[in-house]
Amino acid sequence: MDKDQTIIKALFDTLAVRVSPADQPFWYTSGTLGPYYINTHFLYGSEAQANQLLTLIEQAVQVPQDLPQILSAAILEHYQQEPVFKAVIDRLVEAVSDLDFDVVSGGERRDYFFSIPVAALTGKPHVAILKDGKAFWSDQNFQMVHELSGGALNGQTFLHVADLVTEASSYTRAWLPTIARLGGTISDTAVIVDRDQGGREVLAQSGVELTTLAKIDRALFENAQQAGLLTPAQTQQVMRFMQDPHQYMVQFLSEHPNFLNEQIRLGGKAAERAQRCLDQGYGQI
């Protein structure tokens, strides 16, 4: 199996990329419907394992001085024990091996799944950037840790490692300004998944080149079908969605006239998103 197929198989085997049955599309937060959902952090091995690490991250962030040691111990042990996660990290390390950088950074929360092992395996210090803009440096062994002040890493070249990029809003809002405040420069970032929604172009405007292991495009789903990971019907609905997300929703709701009623009756998030869908002019109750 080639490298690309290894990543594709890992994405679908762990449900990091999940495609719905034709009559059960996923709700997106915006109140729209779509046939696939992406949770890149499930590449940690499974949804349950990923959620355990997220819980640990949420606890560790409360005492950020201890965060690098706590997370590195858990993640690097897991790296040795979980073959799927190890294969993904090894492929990511290989992908960045020719890049020039002094330090690896990752942003709260899901970036840490990938930035911490990349730092460890490349022998580089790690900078954990928190949502509030604070940043904590740790050596390559994650033993020496200290909070960084403005200009603390003058002249250091960063490689930011993230789980995915969509429109690069987290970069422009938080990660790139923090790196600049610390005095660092960044010309490269590496992610597992590029959602192909303009993030690459936004990063390029900031002088940052994107390295990615997988892109959410037609080829990915076609290759997944060829590998037996998707049915032809699942692939077909993804292609219809990619061609025209609006028309995909119109057609689905036309073919399933009771869908929104059923979602409203379910209550909770399903009802909230169904109502949001109605507010956008889709369907009628």
KAHU-V804075 format. One record per residue. N is the residue number from 1. SS is DSSP state (H for helix, E for strand, - for the rest). PHI is phi in degrees with one decimal (* if undefined). OMEGA is omega in whole degrees, 0 to 359 (none if undefined). Layout:
n->N ss->SS phi->PHI omega->OMEGA
n->N ss->SS phi->PHI omega->OMEGA
This chain:
n->1 ss->- phi->* omega->181
n->2 ss->- phi->-77.1 omega->187
n->3 ss->H phi->-62.8 omega->181
n->4 ss->H phi->-63.2 omega->180
n->5 ss->H phi->-66.4 omega->177
n->6 ss->H phi->-61.6 omega->180
n->7 ss->H phi->-67.7 omega->179
n->8 ss->H phi->-59.8 omega->180
n->9 ss->H phi->-63.2 omega->179
n->10 ss->H phi->-62.9 omega->180
n->11 ss->H phi->-60.9 omega->183
n->12 ss->H phi->-83.8 omega->180
n->13 ss->H phi->-64.7 omega->181
n->14 ss->- phi->-90.5 omega->184
n->15 ss->- phi->66.5 omega->172
n->16 ss->- phi->-63.0 omega->166
n->17 ss->E phi->-118.0 omega->184
n->18 ss->E phi->-125.9 omega->179
n->19 ss->E phi->-110.9 omega->186
n->20 ss->- phi->-79.8 omega->165
n->21 ss->- phi->-60.8 omega->187
n->22 ss->- phi->-59.7 omega->183
n->23 ss->- phi->-99.3 omega->182
n->24 ss->- phi->-136.8 omega->180
n->25 ss->- phi->-66.5 omega->180
n->26 ss->E phi->-88.3 omega->169
n->27 ss->E phi->-81.3 omega->169
n->28 ss->- phi->-100.8 omega->184
n->29 ss->- phi->-55.3 omega->183
n->30 ss->- phi->-70.5 omega->184
n->31 ss->- phi->87.3 omega->175
n->32 ss->- phi->-109.8 omega->182
n->33 ss->E phi->-113.5 omega->177
n->34 ss->E phi->-155.7 omega->186
n->35 ss->- phi->-89.1 omega->179
n->36 ss->E phi->-139.0 omega->181
n->37 ss->E phi->-136.4 omega->185
n->38 ss->E phi->-123.3 omega->173
n->39 ss->- phi->-131.2 omega->189
n->40 ss->H phi->-57.4 omega->183
n->41 ss->H phi->-66.9 omega->176
n->42 ss->H phi->-64.8 omega->175
n->43 ss->H phi->-61.7 omega->173
n->44 ss->H phi->-58.8 omega->178
n->45 ss->- phi->147.4 omega->179
n->46 ss->- phi->-169.9 omega->177
n->47 ss->H phi->-61.3 omega->182
n->48 ss->H phi->-63.2 omega->180
n->49 ss->H phi->-65.2 omega->179
n->50 ss->H phi->-64.2 omega->180
n->51 ss->H phi->-67.4 omega->176
n->52 ss->H phi->-63.3 omega->179
n->53 ss->H phi->-69.3 omega->176
n->54 ss->H phi->-59.3 omega->177
n->55 ss->H phi->-62.3 omega->178
n->56 ss->H phi->-63.1 omega->178
n->57 ss->H phi->-62.2 omega->180
n->58 ss->H phi->-59.7 omega->178
n->59 ss->H phi->-71.0 omega->184
n->60 ss->H phi->-67.4 omega->181
n->61 ss->H phi->-62.2 omega->179
n->62 ss->H phi->-66.0 omega->175
n->63 ss->H phi->-128.7 omega->191
n->64 ss->H phi->-61.4 omega->177
n->65 ss->H phi->-60.7 omega->181
n->66 ss->H phi->-94.2 omega->187
n->67 ss->H phi->-57.5 omega->183
n->68 ss->H phi->-58.8 omega->181
n->69 ss->H phi->-66.5 omega->182
n->70 ss->H phi->-63.1 omega->184
n->71 ss->H phi->-71.8 omega->181
n->72 ss->H phi->-63.4 omega->179
n->73 ss->H phi->-61.3 omega->182
n->74 ss->H phi->-69.4 omega->186
n->75 ss->H phi->-70.4 omega->182
n->76 ss->H phi->-72.3 omega->174
n->77 ss->H phi->-66.7 omega->179
n->78 ss->H phi->-63.9 omega->178
n->79 ss->H phi->-55.8 omega->180
n->80 ss->H phi->-74.6 omega->187
n->81 ss->H phi->-103.6 omega->186
n->82 ss->- phi->-109.9 omega->186
n->83 ss->H phi->-58.8 omega->182
n->84 ss->H phi->-65.1 omega->180
n->85 ss->H phi->-62.4 omega->180
n->86 ss->H phi->-61.7 omega->181
n->87 ss->H phi->-63.7 omega->179
n->88 ss->H phi->-66.4 omega->181
n->89 ss->H phi->-64.4 omega->179
n->90 ss->H phi->-61.1 omega->178
n->91 ss->H phi->-67.4 omega->179
n->92 ss->H phi->-66.2 omega->178
n->93 ss->H phi->-61.3 omega->178
n->94 ss->H phi->-62.2 omega->183
n->95 ss->H phi->-65.9 omega->182
n->96 ss->- phi->-101.3 omega->189
n->97 ss->- phi->-63.4 omega->181
n->98 ss->- phi->-95.5 omega->181
n->99 ss->- phi->-85.3 omega->182
n->100 ss->- phi->-103.7 omega->179
n->101 ss->- phi->-154.9 omega->180
n->102 ss->- phi->-101.7 omega->186
n->103 ss->E phi->-148.3 omega->177
n->104 ss->E phi->-105.6 omega->176
n->105 ss->E phi->-119.2 omega->176
n->106 ss->E phi->-147.3 omega->182
n->107 ss->E phi->-105.8 omega->178
n->108 ss->- phi->-57.6 omega->5
n->109 ss->- phi->-115.4 omega->192
n->110 ss->- phi->-71.0 omega->177
n->111 ss->- phi->-58.8 omega->185
n->112 ss->H phi->-60.9 omega->178
n->113 ss->H phi->-52.2 omega->189
n->114 ss->H phi->-112.4 omega->183
n->115 ss->H phi->-69.7 omega->182
n->116 ss->H phi->-64.2 omega->178
n->117 ss->H phi->-66.3 omega->177
n->118 ss->H phi->-64.3 omega->177
n->119 ss->H phi->-60.6 omega->182
n->120 ss->H phi->-63.1 omega->186
n->121 ss->H phi->-78.6 omega->176
n->122 ss->H phi->-95.8 omega->178
n->123 ss->- phi->69.7 omega->181
n->124 ss->- phi->-111.3 omega->171
n->125 ss->E phi->-62.7 omega->181
n->126 ss->E phi->-121.9 omega->174
n->127 ss->E phi->-118.2 omega->177
n->128 ss->E phi->-91.9 omega->179
n->129 ss->E phi->-97.4 omega->179
n->130 ss->- phi->-91.3 omega->181
n->131 ss->- phi->-61.8 omega->180
n->132 ss->- phi->-83.8 omega->177
n->133 ss->- phi->93.8 omega->176
n->134 ss->- phi->-66.8 omega->182
n->135 ss->E phi->-138.1 omega->183
n->136 ss->E phi->-124.3 omega->180
n->137 ss->E phi->-87.7 omega->171
n->138 ss->E phi->-138.3 omega->180
n->139 ss->- phi->-71.6 omega->185
n->140 ss->- phi->-65.8 omega->177
n->141 ss->- phi->-101.0 omega->178
n->142 ss->- phi->60.5 omega->179
n->143 ss->- phi->-103.9 omega->177
n->144 ss->- phi->-91.2 omega->184
n->145 ss->E phi->-135.2 omega->171
n->146 ss->E phi->-154.4 omega->178
n->147 ss->E phi->-75.5 omega->183
n->148 ss->- phi->-97.1 omega->174
n->149 ss->- phi->-104.6 omega->181
n->150 ss->- phi->-57.7 omega->179
n->151 ss->- phi->78.2 omega->186
n->152 ss->- phi->-65.1 omega->182
n->153 ss->- phi->-119.2 omega->179
n->154 ss->- phi->-52.5 omega->176
n->155 ss->- phi->83.7 omega->180
n->156 ss->- phi->-81.1 omega->179
n->157 ss->E phi->-97.2 omega->183
n->158 ss->E phi->-96.4 omega->161
n->159 ss->E phi->-115.4 omega->178
n->160 ss->E phi->-88.9 omega->181
n->161 ss->E phi->-112.7 omega->183
n->162 ss->E phi->-132.2 omega->179
n->163 ss->E phi->-75.0 omega->179
n->164 ss->E phi->-156.2 omega->173
n->165 ss->E phi->-132.1 omega->177
n->166 ss->- phi->-110.3 omega->177
n->167 ss->- phi->-110.1 omega->179
n->168 ss->- phi->65.0 omega->182
n->169 ss->H phi->-67.3 omega->178
n->170 ss->H phi->-64.8 omega->178
n->171 ss->H phi->-64.6 omega->186
n->172 ss->H phi->-71.5 omega->181
n->173 ss->H phi->-82.7 omega->191
n->174 ss->H phi->-130.8 omega->191
n->175 ss->H phi->-67.6 omega->182
n->176 ss->H phi->-66.6 omega->176
n->177 ss->H phi->-61.7 omega->179
n->178 ss->H phi->-67.1 omega->178
n->179 ss->H phi->-60.2 omega->178
n->180 ss->H phi->-64.3 omega->180
n->181 ss->H phi->-62.6 omega->180
n->182 ss->- phi->-78.5 omega->180
n->183 ss->- phi->90.6 omega->181
n->184 ss->- phi->-84.8 omega->173
n->185 ss->E phi->-121.4 omega->179
n->186 ss->E phi->-144.4 omega->177
n->187 ss->E phi->-120.9 omega->182
n->188 ss->E phi->-140.8 omega->169
n->189 ss->E phi->-136.8 omega->180
n->190 ss->E phi->-127.0 omega->179
n->191 ss->E phi->-133.3 omega->176
n->192 ss->E phi->-74.6 omega->187
n->193 ss->E phi->-127.2 omega->169
n->194 ss->E phi->-102.2 omega->181
n->195 ss->- phi->-76.2 omega->175
n->196 ss->- phi->58.8 omega->180
n->197 ss->- phi->-123.2 omega->174
n->198 ss->- phi->100.8 omega->182
n->199 ss->H phi->-62.0 omega->180
n->200 ss->H phi->-58.4 omega->182
n->201 ss->H phi->-68.5 omega->178
n->202 ss->H phi->-61.9 omega->179
n->203 ss->H phi->-63.9 omega->180
n->204 ss->H phi->-60.2 omega->178
n->205 ss->H phi->-64.5 omega->177
n->206 ss->- phi->-95.3 omega->179
n->207 ss->- phi->79.4 omega->183
n->208 ss->- phi->-113.6 omega->179
n->209 ss->E phi->-93.3 omega->184
n->210 ss->E phi->-98.0 omega->170
n->211 ss->E phi->-109.8 omega->184
n->212 ss->E phi->-138.8 omega->178
n->213 ss->E phi->-88.8 omega->182
n->214 ss->E phi->-151.1 omega->176
n->215 ss->E phi->-121.4 omega->180
n->216 ss->- phi->-80.5 omega->180
n->217 ss->- phi->-139.0 omega->183
n->218 ss->H phi->-59.6 omega->183
n->219 ss->H phi->-62.9 omega->181
n->220 ss->H phi->-60.6 omega->183
n->221 ss->H phi->-73.1 omega->176
n->222 ss->H phi->-64.3 omega->178
n->223 ss->H phi->-66.3 omega->178
n->224 ss->H phi->-64.8 omega->178
n->225 ss->H phi->-65.1 omega->180
n->226 ss->H phi->-61.3 omega->179
n->227 ss->- phi->-85.9 omega->179
n->228 ss->- phi->80.1 omega->182
n->229 ss->- phi->-91.7 omega->177
n->230 ss->- phi->-135.4 omega->173
n->231 ss->- phi->-84.6 omega->176
n->232 ss->H phi->-57.0 omega->180
n->233 ss->H phi->-64.7 omega->178
n->234 ss->H phi->-64.5 omega->180
n->235 ss->H phi->-62.8 omega->181
n->236 ss->H phi->-61.8 omega->181
n->237 ss->H phi->-69.3 omega->176
n->238 ss->H phi->-64.0 omega->180
n->239 ss->H phi->-63.7 omega->178
n->240 ss->H phi->-63.1 omega->179
n->241 ss->H phi->-65.0 omega->181
n->242 ss->H phi->-64.7 omega->180
n->243 ss->H phi->-69.5 omega->182
n->244 ss->- phi->-162.7 omega->182
n->245 ss->H phi->-56.8 omega->180
n->246 ss->H phi->-63.6 omega->181
n->247 ss->H phi->-66.4 omega->176
n->248 ss->H phi->-58.1 omega->180
n->249 ss->H phi->-66.9 omega->180
n->250 ss->H phi->-58.0 omega->181
n->251 ss->H phi->-67.2 omega->181
n->252 ss->H phi->-61.9 omega->182
n->253 ss->H phi->-68.4 omega->175
n->254 ss->H phi->-67.8 omega->181
n->255 ss->H phi->-79.6 omega->181
n->256 ss->- phi->-130.4 omega->188
n->257 ss->- phi->-64.3 omega->180
n->258 ss->- phi->-94.9 omega->188
n->259 ss->H phi->-59.1 omega->183
n->260 ss->H phi->-66.2 omega->175
n->261 ss->H phi->-57.0 omega->181
n->262 ss->H phi->-63.9 omega->180
n->263 ss->H phi->-68.9 omega->177
n->264 ss->H phi->-61.4 omega->181
n->265 ss->H phi->-66.4 omega->180
n->266 ss->H phi->-67.7 omega->182
n->267 ss->- phi->73.5 omega->176
n->268 ss->H phi->61.7 omega->184
n->269 ss->H phi->-63.6 omega->180
n->270 ss->H phi->-60.3 omega->180
n->271 ss->H phi->-66.2 omega->179
n->272 ss->H phi->-60.1 omega->183
n->273 ss->H phi->-75.7 omega->175
n->274 ss->H phi->-64.1 omega->178
n->275 ss->H phi->-65.9 omega->177
n->276 ss->H phi->-62.0 omega->177
n->277 ss->H phi->-63.4 omega->179
n->278 ss->H phi->-63.2 omega->181
n->279 ss->H phi->-63.5 omega->178
n->280 ss->- phi->-86.9 omega->175
n->281 ss->- phi->94.3 omega->178
n->282 ss->- phi->-89.3 omega->172
n->283 ss->- phi->68.5 omega->177
n->284 ss->- phi->-145.3 omega->175
n->285 ss->- phi->-90.7 omega->none
